[in-house]
Amino acid sequence: MTTAIQCLASTADDATRLGARLGVPVHRIAQHRFPDGEIAVTVGPAAATTILYLPLDQPNDKLLTILFAAEALRRDGCSRLVLLAPYLCYMRQDIAFHPGEAISQRAVGRLLAGLVDRVITVDAHLHRTATLGEVFPGIVANDLSAMPVIAAALCQSRLAPTTIVVGPDSESQPWVDTLAGLIGAHSAVARKIRHGDRSVEIAFDDPARIAGRPALLIDDIVSSGGTLIACAQALLAAGATSVDAVITHALFPPKMLPEFTAAGISSIRSAHTVPHPTNAIVLDDLFAEALRDEVGAAPPEALT
Ligand SMILES: O=P(O)(O)OC[C@H]1O[C@@H](O)[C@H](O)[C@@H]1O
């Protein structure tokens, strides 16, 4: 069995580290955009087992890239295609919120399940869907948790013993519980009302729990940043002595960073799931462990 990783240039560094860890070659997928907006995709040499390393932030072109890469790889002899999408797109659109609205989660799941044999992701945003298997009918799907890795990183950074781990809404309760349990910290979860894509309102039922403590704000996704900013402001209003944030997926544009600072957030650390300047938590071990059984005896080669 031969195994290789294929990645886009934007994630070559992360993919190269993973390739070295697994002892498999890493090849780049080239993309060309035609004047009419269509794209051409050129894959590297196909291996019998190919791992497509493709975080699905800014996803629309990337979904087409998977479609075209799968066509080329299968034609060139790939018999097993594994999608490693450290961030999985469209998981939040899991019901029809308005009459006639597409359930994007379902559509994307069915599309990908028809193209690849296995999907691996991290902290998929599954709140009304019980398991990732429901999203990807007929194939294996693994939703890895970044929380143990985040907990280990936090333990190394020596948190103040009074630190309180805070989640911005009820959806964050599982991560908050897991993380607070792993690092042995107090915890609190806010109530959130979303008024629009960028407008949210955050309140704490028991602000006295927060007063006088450094807060560690935890979330899976920061996209518009509205949730993080509103939560930081509510924490500081409740008397938190400082606010630092640790998130899994940093989807916001880096030019927004001054807005977080202005809201009183001292630092933001994210996991290496999408390319981002706040990335500080490396998930190589998590990915290598999940992919161990996909790896044959192929010798490592340089990035081509
Ligand atoms: O407020 P923004 O950053 O746009 O969106 C991210 C938030 O929206 C939720 O679904 C996520 O879990 C996170 O709390």
The ligand as an SDF file (V2000), in Angstrom:
LIG
                    3D

 14 14  0  0  0  0  0  0  0  0999 V2000
  -20.0280   35.4550   16.1050 O   0  0  0  0  0  0  0  0  0  0  0  0
  -19.2360   34.8350   15.0040 P   0  0  0  0  0  0  0  0  0  0  0  0
  -17.7520   34.9750   15.1920 O   0  0  0  0  0  0  0  0  0  0  0  0
  -19.6700   35.3330   13.6460 O   0  0  0  0  0  0  0  0  0  0  0  0
  -19.5940   33.2900   14.9240 O   0  0  0  0  0  0  0  0  0  0  0  0
  -19.0310   32.3360   15.7570 C   0  0  0  0  0  0  0  0  0  0  0  0
  -19.9930   31.8950   16.8100 C   0  0  0  0  0  0  0  0  0  0  0  0
  -21.1820   31.3780   16.2540 O   0  0  0  0  0  0  0  0  0  0  0  0
  -21.3950   30.0460   16.7200 C   0  0  0  0  0  0  0  0  0  0  0  0
  -22.0970   29.2930   15.8180 O   0  0  0  0  0  0  0  0  0  0  0  0
  -20.0140   29.5380   17.0190 C   0  0  0  0  0  0  0  0  0  0  0  0
  -20.0090   28.4300   17.8790 O   0  0  0  0  0  0  0  0  0  0  0  0
  -19.3940   30.7620   17.6340 C   0  0  0  0  0  0  0  0  0  0  0  0
  -19.8210   30.9020   18.9670 O   0  0  0  0  0  0  0  0  0  0  0  0
  1  2  2  0
  2  3  1  0
  2  4  1  0
  2  5  1  0
  5  6  1  0
  6  7  1  0
  7  8  1  0
  7 13  1  0
  8  9  1  0
  9 10  1  0
  9 11  1  0
 11 12  1  0
 11 13  1  0
 13 14  1  0
M  END
$$$$
